[in-house]
Amino acid sequence: MKTKDFLSAIIKNSIVGIGVVDSNGKYTLVNSIWKTMFGYTTEEAYQLNLNNVTPFEDFERSQFNFEKLIKGEIKNFHLEREYIRKDGSTFWAAVSVSPIYEEDGSVESVIAFIVNIDEQKMAEHKLKKSYEQLKNYSNEITRNNKELEILARIDPLTEIYNRRGIKNEIEKEAYRAHRNKTPLLVAFGDLDNFKNINDEFGHDAGDFVLKEIAKIMLRVIRETDAIGRWGGEEFILVLPETNCIIGRHILERIRRIIDETIFEFKGSKMRMTITFGFCEYDTEGDVENCIKKADIALYKGKKSTKNCVVSGE
């Protein structure tokens, strides 16, 4: 059997699409699988050029690879690419391309073995899309969990730490103070006669005052400090690297600002004072004992003059 006849027999009986183009890119031979893939008859196929089945965005790459083969600069190549069918639709294919040589070693034609991988590509696309969706869901869950974690530690009214959140801050700062042998101050602040506000002006007015008190404290304390709502009208402050002298100065400033502030709510004007009890944490002791001493100091202040700052030392 002659070489060309043998080649034709291989092409005709192959289970993959095979197309042969000349050095100008014009189709000279296609098999039945190729025709089924592309939707052309044999006569139509022989009127086509390689560019006729190549998407516009792939022209440059296709021409570059083809010219490399024709010039003998590359022996073959394998890639995945899209082709255009007769009806204008496209499909993905895995392609292996090799030159066919003349006797003198020049390239006579180029042969391409084509396997339709549309289903594989669709599956990959779906898998990628599913992965992206799963990744987005995972990120959303992570964000939601972080938000829930924050919400679990924040008082919804005043937007400062709640009891749970501030206790975590106390424990964290106590550990740091113990490790670094630095001072730490814990202070309780309780609004004086707060019940009168609720009784006279209503709970909405009371809520307004609580939020304004929290804002005042936040303006005075440092970014490294923490403040929480211990419960009701009682607040707790955690002041790292702060001794009794500096701590008293900070608390006195807060007390004075609150004492001098007129709280206006829906036409009503209200005054408020606060009593503080504080204690400096003994880095070799128990932080719970420090909290207890600050609470006892607060109780003493409430029993005496109120509107004062009392040390638990």
C-alpha positions as a printed Julia matrix, in Angstrom:
313×3 Matrix{Float64}:
   0.0    0.0     0.0
   1.35   3.43   -0.92
   2.19   5.83    1.89
  -0.59   8.27    0.98
  -3.12   5.45    0.68
  -1.99   4.08    4.04
  -2.33   7.53    5.58
  -5.79   7.95    4.1
  -6.86   4.58    5.51
  -5.66   5.59    8.99
  -7.48   8.9     8.77
 -10.67   7.34    7.5
 -10.87   4.68   10.21
  -9.66   6.72   13.14
 -11.93   7.1    16.17
 -10.83  10.72   16.64
 -11.37  13.7    14.37
  -8.53  14.19   11.92
  -7.98  17.12    9.62
  -5.1   17.8     7.26
  -4.27  21.28    5.96
  -1.65  22.35    3.43
   1.11  24.86    4.07
  -1.39  27.68    3.47
  -3.79  26.35    6.06
  -6.38  25.03    3.58
  -8.1   21.72    4.39
  -7.11  18.91    2.06
  -8.36  15.9     3.98
 -10.85  15.27    6.79
 -12.35  12.09    8.2
 -15.94  11.31    9.11
 -15.41  12.05   12.81
 -14.08  15.51   11.88
 -17.14  16.16    9.7
 -19.48  15.1    12.52
 -17.66  17.36   14.96
 -17.72  20.42   12.7
 -20.99  19.81   10.81
 -19.51  20.11    7.3
 -19.67  17.84    4.28
 -16.46  16.74    2.61
 -16.94  19.22   -0.22
 -17.61  22.09    2.22
 -14.59  21.15    4.34
 -12.26  21.4     1.33
 -13.36  25.0     0.85
 -12.32  25.91    4.36
  -9.18  27.46    5.76
  -7.9   26.83    9.29
  -9.0   30.34   10.28
 -12.61  29.51    9.3
 -12.88  27.14   12.25
 -10.82  29.24   14.67
 -12.49  31.76   17.04
 -11.31  35.31   16.4
  -9.73  35.68   19.83
  -7.56  32.61   19.1
  -6.37  33.71   15.64
  -3.01  35.02   16.78
  -2.04  31.96   18.81
  -3.26  29.56   16.12
  -1.35  31.35   13.37
   1.79  31.56   15.5
   1.83  27.78   16.2
   1.01  26.95   12.56
   3.87  29.06   11.22
   6.28  27.47   13.71
   5.34  24.02   12.38
   5.63  25.06    8.73
   9.09  26.56    9.32
  10.21  23.43   11.16
  10.89  25.37   14.35
   8.75  22.99   16.4
   8.07  19.31   15.71
   4.57  19.13   17.23
   2.39  20.6    19.93
  -0.52  19.6    22.13
  -3.13  21.96   23.52
  -6.76  22.5    24.39
  -8.61  25.0    22.25
 -12.02  25.97   20.9
 -13.28  25.35   17.36
 -16.2   26.88   15.47
 -18.82  24.55   13.96
 -20.72  25.26   10.75
 -23.74  26.49   12.72
 -21.58  29.04   14.56
 -21.51  27.21   17.88
 -18.19  26.32   19.46
 -16.77  23.28   21.19
 -13.64  22.52   23.18
 -11.13  20.0    21.88
  -7.84  18.41   22.9
  -5.59  18.73   19.84
  -2.29  17.09   18.86
  -0.7   18.66   15.8
   2.26  17.4    13.77
   3.82  18.24   10.39
   3.84  15.92    7.38
   7.2   16.16    5.58
   8.17  16.06    1.92
  11.08  13.85    0.88
  13.39  16.85    0.95
  12.49  17.49    4.6
  10.23  20.46    3.98
   6.75  20.53    5.52
   4.08  19.53    3.02
   1.04  19.55    5.31
  -0.04  19.66    8.91
  -2.2   17.0    10.52
  -4.33  17.54   13.61
  -5.84  14.81   15.81
  -8.9   16.24   17.55
 -10.85  14.9    20.53
 -14.04  16.64   21.61
 -13.72  17.46   25.33
 -16.81  19.66   25.63
 -18.35  17.47   28.33
 -15.09  17.43   30.28
 -14.82  21.22   30.0
 -18.43  21.65   31.1
 -17.77  19.37   34.06
 -14.63  21.37   34.91
 -16.6   24.6    34.61
 -19.34  23.28   36.87
 -16.75  22.0    39.32
 -14.96  25.35   39.29
 -18.26  27.18   39.71
 -19.24  24.86   42.55
 -15.83  25.4    44.14
 -16.21  29.17   43.86
 -19.7   28.99   45.34
 -18.45  26.76   48.12
 -15.56  29.15   48.73
 -17.97  32.1    48.83
 -20.27  30.23   51.2
 -17.3   29.35   53.38
 -16.13  32.98   53.43
 -19.66  34.13   54.21
 -19.93  31.63   57.05
 -16.56  32.79   58.37
 -17.68  36.42   58.21
 -20.99  35.58   59.86
 -19.22  33.63   62.59
 -16.91  36.57   63.23
 -19.87  38.93   63.33
 -21.72  36.59   65.7
 -18.61  36.34   67.85
 -18.42  40.12   68.02
 -22.15  40.43   68.71
 -21.83  37.88   71.49
 -19.32  40.19   73.22
 -21.03  43.55   72.54
 -23.84  45.24   74.45
 -26.46  46.07   71.77
 -27.63  49.27   73.49
 -24.34  51.05   74.22
 -22.24  49.21   71.6
 -19.45  48.65   74.13
 -18.43  45.28   75.6
 -21.06  43.32   77.46
 -20.25  41.42   80.66
 -18.85  38.44   78.77
 -16.79  40.59   76.44
 -15.24  42.76   79.14
 -14.4   39.73   81.27
 -12.41  38.37   78.34
 -10.57  41.7    78.13
  -9.84  41.66   81.87
  -8.41  38.14   81.68
  -6.33  39.03   78.61
  -4.92  42.19   80.18
  -4.31  40.47   83.52
  -2.24  37.82   81.76
  -0.27  40.52   79.94
   0.28  42.5    83.13
   1.47  39.37   84.92
   3.83  38.46   82.09
   5.27  41.96   81.63
   5.05  43.03   85.29
   3.15  46.17   84.29
   0.31  47.86   86.24
  -3.34  47.27   85.43
  -6.33  49.16   86.82
  -9.88  47.81   87.04
 -12.7   50.24   87.86
 -16.44  49.96   88.37
 -18.67  52.94   87.61
 -22.31  53.08   88.69
 -24.74  55.86   87.74
 -26.21  57.57   90.79
 -29.99  57.53   91.23
 -30.46  56.25   87.7
 -33.87  54.83   88.57
 -35.18  58.4    88.9
 -34.45  58.98   85.21
 -36.51  55.96   84.18
 -39.34  56.85   86.57
 -39.54  60.52   85.6
 -38.66  60.53   81.91
 -39.22  56.92   80.81
 -37.0   54.0    79.82
 -36.23  55.49   76.4
 -34.68  58.47   78.16
 -32.78  56.08   80.44
 -31.44  54.19   77.42
 -30.39  57.49   75.84
 -28.43  58.47   78.96
 -26.69  55.08   79.1
 -25.56  55.46   75.48
 -24.32  59.01   76.09
 -22.41  57.95   79.22
 -20.69  55.21   77.21
 -19.73  57.77   74.55
 -18.23  60.09   77.17
 -16.11  57.28   78.6
 -14.95  56.22   75.16
 -13.83  59.78   74.41
 -11.74  59.93   77.55
 -10.09  56.52   77.67
  -7.23  55.45   75.38
  -7.44  53.04   72.46
  -5.6   50.45   74.55
  -8.22  50.69   77.31
 -11.51  48.82   77.36
 -14.95  49.57   78.69
 -17.95  47.34   79.21
 -21.47  47.41   80.54
 -21.43  45.13   83.56
 -25.2   45.22   83.89
 -28.0   47.77   84.21
 -26.42  51.17   84.84
 -23.08  49.73   85.96
 -19.95  50.03   83.83
 -16.47  48.56   84.17
 -13.21  49.97   82.82
  -9.97  48.09   82.16
  -6.91  50.36   81.97
  -3.65  48.56   81.05
  -0.3   50.0    82.15
  -2.13  52.31   84.53
  -1.39  52.68   88.24
  -3.65  54.09   90.95
  -2.44  57.67   90.56
  -3.02  57.86   86.8
  -6.18  55.78   87.08
  -7.72  58.12   89.65
  -6.96  61.08   87.39
  -8.73  59.41   84.42
 -11.75  58.43   86.5
 -12.02  61.9    88.05
 -12.03  63.41   84.59
 -14.87  61.11   83.47
 -16.79  61.81   86.68
 -16.42  65.58   86.24
 -17.52  65.55   82.57
 -20.62  63.52   83.41
 -21.43  65.81   86.36
 -21.2   68.88   84.12
 -23.16  67.45   81.18
 -26.82  68.25   80.56
 -28.46  65.35   78.76
 -31.27  66.49   76.47
 -33.83  63.98   75.21
 -37.07  64.92   73.41
 -37.18  68.32   75.06
 -36.31  67.03   78.53
 -33.08  68.03   80.26
 -31.47  65.62   82.67
 -28.44  65.63   84.95
 -26.48  62.6    86.02
 -23.56  61.7    88.28
 -21.45  58.58   88.58
 -19.54  56.88   91.39
 -16.34  54.95   90.73
 -14.57  52.24   92.69
 -11.18  51.07   91.46
  -8.32  48.72   92.29
  -4.86  48.14   90.89
  -4.25  44.51   89.98
  -1.58  42.67   91.93
   0.29  40.85   89.16
   1.11  38.03   91.56
  -2.47  37.78   92.82
  -5.91  36.8    91.6
  -7.66  39.09   89.11
 -11.03  38.08   90.56
  -9.86  39.47   93.89
  -9.01  42.75   92.14
 -12.51  42.91   90.63
 -14.01  42.22   94.04
 -11.97  45.02   95.69
 -13.04  47.5    92.98
 -16.67  46.48   93.52
 -16.35  46.94   97.31
 -14.8   50.39   96.75
 -17.75  51.28   94.53
 -20.15  50.16   97.26
 -18.37  52.39   99.78
 -18.66  55.38   97.45
 -22.36  54.74   96.88
 -22.94  54.51  100.64
 -21.17  57.8   101.36
 -21.4   60.87   99.13
 -21.85  59.3    95.67
 -20.44  61.24   92.71
 -16.95  60.31   93.84
 -13.93  58.1    93.07
 -12.94  55.56   95.72
  -9.83  53.35   95.83
 -10.08  49.7    96.78
  -6.46  49.53   97.99
